[in-house]
């Protein structure tokens, strides 16, 4: 009993609290009130909006060390630590995008302080011209997509994809049989507020495998305190005659918050530039999300659940040794469910606890994901492939801050792990990968030191992976143990306009079961795959350099890199046909190199505050160590967009918000692997107009055209390239979004 009393007394002294927090948000120059500004506690995920006089009140006990973000349209984001029960925040005007606090960073700091370059984007910015969640990511320099039609796509970062790219949703690692080229992203942009892209093996916090990079998705924030938010959206796409509809509801009180959302999408075969349709490229998807948050003093709880079900036709399926592309092009569009088809069912559950202290925080995330992948080829009742993957994981993290006389230090330590259980279902005709169990555990530590404009980071991580494979056709039962020690070191210099950073990092990826023990036809990939039980772990080492210029009217980012990978695993075609499809085997290169970089510019002319010009160039070179190239390397790309902000154009309740014009040029791809064909250059033009009907519950209207000039093209990363099936032609879209924000009783 004495111990319990002493424990709570000590705990109570770790952080000071005050009752309700209130204040005002004003313009730094004019001192006028800023209405509808957001005042948000970053760690506690609690926020409020200012009234017309710029005032706000947040109910609850908040730590005096809590980080606050103040945000308003047309102003620079302001970050400050809470001091006392009442504060006035002064915001300065800006016309440019400004750095945000990054969630995926182990230090959770503003981008300028990150030793690793993290590209943070709001999903609303990526989807100004709407598309799939992966299409949105391709607006980020260095990020591409590998696709099988529209319904199946996955991100490609610096030329690597699948198992080499780790995807996280609110810290929960997503496992969805991503080893397959036709196994796409399993969740939509429903309820997702932002994404953070880390390129290369630069993050020690997320474990093994991320040699290509990490895509970290973050949910939209809850509703402001004592408010309800209702949102309904529908979108029509002419190229698939498809409709996507979604809705969400959010409510927030003093200590608790709740959000729920749902989505359904139904799409027919997409139309080719010729006017014909890609046979069996139809797909439909449904999904839902539910999140509950609770905060009390220094404690925060988040419980999140999401599910997604996708049914996607597999275009281009054939067993003919001589392929005729015309067989997959038809004159009539259909959405009827036929075979072959891929069906996925996914469930994601996470429980996050966070405890704030005076000098840091402790967080514990536990979660579980379930993925069922079925492929139906000849029978609608009996799948040719039926694989179920259960993944349970945990992540315990501790952050400690210490202020010194003229500098500050921060330590981050954590343990992380998970258990994967893969099982082939009872109803299956073929087994592409055998049953297996995989146990992962890792421990990491990072130390950062900051003084004036300089900041350094040193970190290390140790991973241990135990793999047990059962009844494989190639090697029966076998066990493997993989372990690796990796590190990261970097330095950043940042002043008011310039940021320069250098980072050295290493990572590893053990061979996946699909590479070790695959033996069978992979229908979605249109090939027969043969594994190799003698594969070793890949090891990657990267140097990444970034220079950023942030001026009043100009932003510039230059980001070269060099990534050296030992024991690079690749899949290579064999000169044989098995079961009517070409055979491929996994093999290992002694080394591989990927190097290049991204350059981005954002210009906002002083004489035209309504105009934003953005352009980026992504360049990538590969070397297989033998004078050749690696397969499936994306084409070099130039992306340019013009956005005209036209808020002043209005008539009664109708406002013209913006007009966006996008142009993308993809260069010829001549650096190809053995037996891989080159790809021609192509260019795309998109245009979109966004409007607003300013009712009490505003209605947003979006109209536009994608692939405006009906370009006929096949991207180098298209999984349908081998059958000569082109990407979609011109598409007209219409999007409607209705929002309602209601204040509730306190």
Secondary structure, 3 states (H helix, E strand, C coil): CHHHHHHHHHHHCCCCEECCEEEEEEECCCCCECCCCEEEECCCCEEEECCCCCEEEECCCEECCCEEEEECCCECCEEEECCCCEEEEEECECCCCCCCECCCCCCCCEHHHCCCCEEEEEHHHHCCCCCCHHHHHCCCCCEEEEEECCCEEEEEECCECHHHEEEEECCEECCCCCCCCCCCCCCCCCCEEEEEEEECCCCCCCCCCCCCEEEEEEECCCCCCCEEEEEEEEEEECCCCEEEEEEEEEEECCCEEEEEEEEEEEECCCEECCCCEECCCCEEEEEEEEEEEEEECCEEEEEEEEEEEEEEECCCCCCCCCCCHHHHEECCCCCCCCCCEEEEEEEEEEEEEEEEECCEEEEEEEEEEEEEEEEECCCCCCCCEEEEEEEEEEEEEEEEEEECCCCEEEEEEEEEEEEEEEEECCCCCCCCCCEEEEEEEEEEEEEEEEECCEEEEEEEEEEEEEEEEEEECCCEEEEEEEEEEEEEEEEEEECCCEEEEEEEEEEEECCCHHHHHCEEEECCCCEEEECCCCCCCEEEEEEEEEEEEECCCEEEEEEEEEEEEEEEEEEEEEEEEECCEEEEEEEEEEEEEEEEEEEEEEECCCCCCCEEEEEEEEEEEEECCCCCCCCCCCCCEEEEEEEEECCCCEECCEEEEEEEEEEEEECCECCCCCCCCCECCEEEEEEEEEEEECCCCCEEEEEEEECCCCCCCCCCCECCHHHCCCCECCEEEEEEEEEEEEECCC
